[in-house]
Amino acid sequence: MSRYSGLRKDLSRCSDPKRAAVLQRFFKTGPGEYAEGDRFLGVTLPVMRSTVKSYLPLPLSQAKRLLCSKYHEERMAALLILVSQFKKGDPALKKKIFRLYTSSTKYINNWDLIDLTAPHIVGAYLENRSKELLYKFARSKDLWKKRISILATFAYIYKGEAKETLKISRILLNDEHDLIHKAVGWMLREVGKRCSQRTEEGFLKKYYKKMPRTMLRYAIERFPEKLRQKYLKGLI
């Protein structure tokens, strides 16, 4: 049995139809919703992480095949394996994984899939390279590419660098989707937490009256209450 088949079989053993139904509602898979048509096995993330440990040497060709699965958890398993291989891989393997990831965004099609992987693959690979792809993704019409663009910058925030996050936040400032409002607000909050609040406030003072309310609320979540209220009331 191939590793691909073995992993799918092990994930299937852990499936839970009742949990799958809950997840399909939680991740908005209904008609007209952002993840319309996505299907779930009902496997929790801790169980997925535990299961993939035995399959980390999965060949890239099989990981690619798994990434095209109709099941959310199988796609997540493929991505978790790619993250592990990327972190341990040589430059040639990192390049292959980066290219596979960025050419497969149609399958990386929910916020959890992106949030757990984009910083570790896209952000990490582009750290010392041109960031043009991030700006291309940020300006696209594709919801998931836009989320990848801002989440990838988490890799730089971890190292105390806010420049790319602020630039992409500016591009996404007037985006219409709630998932982008939340992602940008979250990354701005992390800038304040891991870089400096002064840096975050420098951005907010320019744009907080223009940004969506959800984005602002996420961004100022860690501020002292008096300061937070001033931002919410437009008194800064």
ZIBELNOR-V90671 format. One record per residue. OMEGA is omega in radians with two decimals (NA if undefined). Layout:
omega->OMEGA
omega->OMEGA
//
This chain:
omega->3.14
omega->3.08
omega->3.12
omega->-3.12
omega->3.13
omega->3.13
omega->3.13
omega->-3.14
omega->-3.14
omega->3.10
omega->3.14
omega->3.12
omega->-3.09
omega->-3.06
omega->-3.13
omega->-3.08
omega->3.14
omega->3.10
omega->3.12
omega->3.13
omega->3.10
omega->-3.12
omega->3.13
omega->3.05
omega->-3.09
omega->-3.10
omega->2.96
omega->-3.09
omega->-3.10
omega->-3.14
omega->3.11
omega->3.14
omega->-2.97
omega->3.12
omega->-3.09
omega->3.05
omega->3.13
omega->-3.10
omega->-3.07
omega->3.03
omega->-3.09
omega->3.12
omega->-3.12
omega->-3.14
omega->3.09
omega->3.12
omega->3.09
omega->-3.14
omega->3.13
omega->-3.10
omega->-3.05
omega->-3.14
omega->-3.13
omega->-3.04
omega->-3.09
omega->3.07
omega->-3.12
omega->3.12
omega->-3.07
omega->3.13
omega->3.12
omega->3.06
omega->3.10
omega->3.12
omega->3.14
omega->-3.14
omega->3.14
omega->-3.06
omega->3.05
omega->-3.12
omega->-3.11
omega->-3.07
omega->3.09
omega->3.07
omega->3.09
omega->3.12
omega->3.11
omega->-3.11
omega->3.10
omega->3.08
omega->3.13
omega->3.09
omega->3.14
omega->-3.14
omega->3.13
omega->-3.09
omega->-3.08
omega->-2.98
omega->3.04
omega->-3.09
omega->-3.13
omega->3.13
omega->3.11
omega->-3.14
omega->3.13
omega->-3.13
omega->3.09
omega->-3.13
omega->3.09
omega->-3.11
omega->-3.03
omega->3.06
omega->-3.07
omega->-3.03
omega->3.11
omega->3.13
omega->3.10
omega->-2.79
omega->2.94
omega->-2.97
omega->-3.12
omega->3.10
omega->-3.12
omega->-2.99
omega->-3.10
omega->-3.00
omega->-3.06
omega->3.11
omega->-3.01
omega->3.12
omega->-3.08
omega->3.14
omega->-3.10
omega->-3.10
omega->-3.07
omega->-3.04
omega->-3.11
omega->3.14
omega->3.08
omega->3.12
omega->-3.05
omega->3.14
omega->3.13
omega->-3.14
omega->3.07
omega->3.11
omega->-3.11
omega->-3.10
omega->-3.12
omega->3.09
omega->-3.08
omega->-3.11
omega->-3.03
omega->3.05
omega->3.12
omega->3.11
omega->3.06
omega->-3.07
omega->-3.11
omega->3.14
omega->3.12
omega->-3.10
omega->3.06
omega->3.13
omega->-3.11
omega->3.08
omega->3.12
omega->-3.10
omega->3.07
omega->-3.10
omega->-3.04
omega->-2.98
omega->-3.07
omega->3.12
omega->-3.11
omega->3.13
omega->-3.12
omega->3.05
omega->3.13
omega->3.12
omega->-3.04
omega->-3.02
omega->-3.07
omega->3.11
omega->-3.03
omega->-2.99
omega->-3.13
omega->-3.14
omega->3.06
omega->3.07
omega->-3.12
omega->-3.10
omega->-3.14
omega->3.11
omega->3.11
omega->-3.12
omega->3.06
omega->3.07
omega->3.13
omega->3.04
omega->3.12
omega->-3.10
omega->-2.97
omega->3.10
omega->3.01
omega->3.10
omega->3.12
omega->3.11
omega->3.13
omega->-3.10
omega->3.07
omega->3.08
omega->-3.07
omega->-3.10
omega->3.10
omega->-2.90
omega->-2.97
omega->3.13
omega->-3.12
omega->-3.02
omega->3.08
omega->-3.06
omega->3.13
omega->3.11
omega->3.14
omega->-3.12
omega->3.09
omega->-3.06
omega->-3.03
omega->-3.04
omega->-3.07
omega->-3.12
omega->2.99
omega->-3.00
omega->-3.13
omega->3.13
omega->3.13
omega->-3.14
omega->3.10
omega->3.08
omega->-3.11
omega->-3.12
omega->3.11
omega->-3.04
omega->3.14
omega->NA
//
